[in-house]
């Protein structure tokens, strides 16, 4: 279930209003998914879908929310309108930051507010995930120096040329690449595979299997009649 809501900030402490409201949930690892105008929907929905699934005891495992420059709704490339849970200014320190892409990543690369935010969060996060051209934002923010990374299919040469300090992997061979705290993918539906791999790193193999079962991943490999 995709649960999105407005936030209200009446004082200096951000009030994150989503489907997780109790104190227990507030103590869970924080996973923030960056959104902006023209984001690719699958690359936002995939981590939401994966990390909001409960464990075997029906307890949430993560506090997952959407982050944008302002409280204004963002419209995806596909026309999906979503409302962020919190703004960049009020975002707390995250355990995981997810950076999706758009069809015009140059626009995000030139947005210093987004780049500064990624740099700040890099100082606190355990992981940063990029999907598709989100890798270019990590390159611009200089948070993946010397790390293996992958981008959208056909984008490896450009990414390597623009950011020589990255160890760009062949996007025709690699769909998901994990190197230290950086995990990257080709994006689109491959974002699910990257999110599941990160879930396994954070919560173990059994949680990954449970989530895969809930998502009916096995059905994708069955014959269609």
HUHU-V600914 format. One line per field, one symbol per residue. psi: psi as a letter, one per 30 degrees, with the letter a starting at -180 (. if undefined). burial: 1 if it has 9 or more other ideal C-beta (glycine too) atoms within 8 Angstrom, else 0. A space follows every 50 residues. Layout:
# HUHU-V600914
psi->???
burial->???
This chain:
# HUHU-V600914
psi->kjjllllkjfafkkjjjagjfleeefflkkjkjkllkgljeefeeeeeee ffklafggkkfljklkklelfkkkklefgkklklflleegklklekkkja alfifeeeefjfeeeeeeeefffflekkkkkbgfeeeeeefhfgkgkkll aljffeeeeeeeiffkikljffekekkkjbfkkllfabfffeeeeeeeee eefleeeeeeeeeefhefffglkk.
burial->00011010100001011101000010011111111101111111111111 11101000011111111100000101100001111111011001111111 11001011101001101110110010111111111111111011001111 11001100110010010110100001111001111111011111111111 0100001101111010100000000
